[in-house]
Amino acid sequence: MSYSFGRKRWVEVDRLQAGHQLCENIRGLAGKILVAEGEILSQKHVDQIIRWCQRPGMGNLKLYTRGVWARVSLASGDEMPRCESDPYAAVSVQKWYRSHR
């Protein structure tokens, strides 16, 4: 089932909202993927992104990702992040799995 709805637009990371679908990864220190492309943001995602943007020093997300391309989706944003219901969907698990095949 596809939730895509709107055209993608540039959104500052601290202005993302529940229900936005990411068109690119949100990356942190050393290029680590914090939220993967295609993920539909839940309120839990948004709260965590805001905390990352408020961190002092090198931990501040805005030093690494000021904004991302995102689109409004038809999803409510009430759903849990996919990796909570399916741990194998987590980016870190997928990366490990591919390298150890």
C-alpha positions as CSV (number, residue, x, y, z in Angstrom):
1,M,0.0,0.0,0.0
2,S,1.4,3.4,-1.0
3,Y,0.9,6.4,1.2
4,S,2.6,8.9,-1.1
5,F,0.5,12.0,-1.8
6,G,2.2,15.4,-2.3
7,R,5.1,16.7,-4.3
8,K,8.4,16.6,-2.5
9,R,9.7,19.8,-1.0
10,W,12.7,21.0,1.1
11,V,11.9,21.0,4.8
12,E,14.2,22.0,7.6
13,V,14.8,19.1,9.9
14,D,13.3,20.9,13.0
15,R,10.1,21.6,11.0
16,L,9.3,18.0,10.0
17,Q,5.9,16.8,11.1
18,A,4.3,13.4,11.8
19,G,3.0,12.0,8.5
20,H,5.9,13.4,6.3
21,Q,7.5,10.8,4.1
22,L,11.3,11.2,3.7
23,C,12.7,11.4,0.1
24,E,16.3,11.1,1.5
25,N,18.1,9.9,4.6
26,I,18.6,12.0,7.6
27,R,22.3,11.6,8.5
28,G,24.2,12.4,11.6
29,L,27.8,12.4,12.7
30,A,30.1,10.4,10.3
31,G,27.2,10.0,7.9
32,K,25.3,7.6,10.1
33,I,21.7,7.1,8.9
34,L,19.4,8.2,11.7
35,V,16.1,8.0,9.8
36,A,16.0,6.1,6.4
37,E,14.6,7.3,3.1
38,G,11.0,6.3,2.5
39,E,10.1,6.3,6.2
40,I,6.8,7.9,7.2
41,L,7.5,9.9,10.3
42,S,5.5,9.2,13.4
43,Q,5.3,11.6,16.4
44,K,8.0,9.5,18.0
45,H,10.4,10.3,15.1
46,V,9.6,14.0,15.3
47,D,10.2,14.1,19.0
48,Q,13.6,12.4,18.6
49,I,14.6,14.7,15.7
50,I,13.8,17.8,17.8
51,R,15.9,16.4,20.7
52,W,18.8,15.8,18.2
53,C,18.5,19.4,17.0
54,Q,18.7,20.7,20.6
55,R,21.8,18.8,21.5
56,P,24.8,21.0,22.3
57,G,28.1,20.8,20.4
58,M,29.0,18.1,17.9
59,G,25.8,16.1,18.7
60,N,23.6,18.8,17.2
61,L,21.8,17.3,14.1
62,K,21.8,20.6,12.2
63,L,25.6,20.4,11.9
64,Y,25.1,17.4,9.6
65,T,21.6,17.7,8.1
66,R,20.0,21.1,7.9
67,G,17.0,19.9,5.8
68,V,15.7,17.1,3.7
69,W,13.4,16.5,0.8
70,A,10.1,15.2,2.1
71,R,6.5,15.0,1.0
72,V,3.2,15.0,2.7
73,S,1.7,11.5,2.9
74,L,-1.7,10.2,3.5
75,A,-0.5,8.4,6.6
76,S,-1.5,9.9,9.9
77,G,1.9,9.5,11.6
78,D,0.2,7.5,14.4
79,E,1.8,4.3,13.3
80,M,4.9,3.0,15.0
81,P,8.2,3.2,13.2
82,R,8.6,0.1,11.0
83,C,11.7,-1.1,12.8
84,E,9.8,-1.3,16.1
85,S,7.3,-3.9,14.6
86,D,10.0,-5.6,12.4
87,P,13.5,-5.2,13.9
88,Y,14.9,-6.7,10.7
89,A,13.8,-3.5,8.8
90,A,16.3,-1.4,10.8
91,V,19.0,0.2,8.6
92,S,21.7,-1.1,10.9
93,V,20.5,-4.7,10.8
94,Q,20.1,-4.5,7.0
95,K,23.7,-3.2,6.7
96,W,25.1,-5.9,8.9
97,Y,23.1,-8.6,7.1
98,R,24.3,-7.6,3.7
99,S,27.9,-7.5,4.8
100,H,27.7,-11.0,6.4
101,R,26.0,-12.9,3.7
